[in-house]
Amino acid sequence: MTDQSRSPSDKHATRAGAPRPSVIQLAIKEKSALYAAYIPIFGTGGMFIPTQRDYRLGDAIYVLISLPDDTQRYPVAGKVAWVTPPKASQNRTQGVGVVFPDDEKTRALKLKIEEILGVHLSSDRSTQTI
């Protein structure tokens, strides 16, 4: 799984005065990495994004997600729903949990992820998520 943050500064404002959402490319190459990052408890779906950047709850974040064995990139305009700080307990990776918006495109992405994971969704293996 790779995180390629591409935002010069989250402090830059858009014309409307709101902070510009940061952009992260998340390439998930293996089903096990997808399992570790996917957040099924969010009704609309979500993903753990490993990053060392500072985020706060509610921050807008734009993620381009690549799934295993799929050349398509899926754009998601989500929000930070939790933050795993540096040096978190149980050796958890620093990063953020991003909740997907409730729209048709991300509902289709959620279904695609759950189709890829199949029976692994009910596994009790540990993940980077809640």
Residue pairs with C-beta under 8 A, 6 or more apart in sequence:
1 26
1 27
1 28
1 29
1 33
1 36
1 37
1 50
2 25
2 26
2 27
3 24
3 25
3 26
3 49
3 50
3 51
3 95
4 24
4 25
4 27
5 22
5 23
5 24
5 51
5 53
6 22
6 23
6 24
6 25
7 20
7 21
7 22
7 23
10 19
10 20
10 21
10 22
10 53
10 59
11 19
12 19
12 20
13 19
13 20
14 20
18 60
19 59
19 60
21 59
21 60
21 61
21 62
21 77
22 53
22 55
22 59
22 61
22 62
23 62
23 63
23 64
24 49
24 51
24 61
24 62
24 63
24 64
25 63
25 64
25 66
25 73
26 37
26 47
26 49
26 63
26 64
26 65
26 66
27 66
28 34
28 37
28 65
28 66
28 67
28 68
29 66
29 68
30 68
31 68
31 116
31 117
31 120
33 68
34 67
34 68
34 113
34 116
34 117
35 117
35 120
35 121
35 123
35 125
35 127
36 48
36 127
36 128
36 129
37 47
37 48
37 49
37 127
37 128
37 129
38 45
38 46
38 47
38 48
38 113
38 117
38 127
38 129
39 45
39 46
39 47
39 48
39 81
39 97
39 99
39 129
39 130
40 114
40 121
41 129
41 130
42 81
42 97
42 99
42 100
43 102
44 99
44 100
44 101
44 102
44 106
44 107
44 110
45 99
45 100
45 106
45 107
45 109
45 110
45 113
46 78
46 81
46 97
46 98
46 99
46 100
46 129
47 63
47 65
47 76
47 78
47 97
47 98
47 100
48 84
48 93
48 95
48 96
48 97
48 98
48 127
48 128
48 129
49 61
49 63
49 95
49 96
49 97
49 98
50 93
50 94
50 95
50 128
51 94
51 95
51 96
52 86
52 94
55 61
55 80
55 83
55 96
56 80
56 83
57 80
57 81
57 82
57 83
58 79
58 80
59 79
59 80
60 77
60 78
60 79
61 77
61 78
61 79
61 80
61 96
61 98
62 75
62 76
62 77
62 78
63 75
63 76
63 78
63 98
64 73
64 74
64 75
64 76
65 73
65 74
65 75
65 76
65 109
66 72
66 73
66 74
67 74
67 112
67 113
67 116
68 116
74 105
74 109
74 112
75 105
76 98
76 100
76 101
76 106
76 109
77 101
78 98
78 99
78 100
78 101
79 98
79 99
79 101
80 96
80 97
80 98
81 96
81 97
81 98
81 99
82 96
82 97
82 130
83 95
83 96
83 97
84 92
84 93
84 94
84 95
84 96
84 97
84 128
85 94
86 94
87 94
88 94
92 128
93 128
95 128
97 129
97 130
100 106
100 109
100 110
114 121
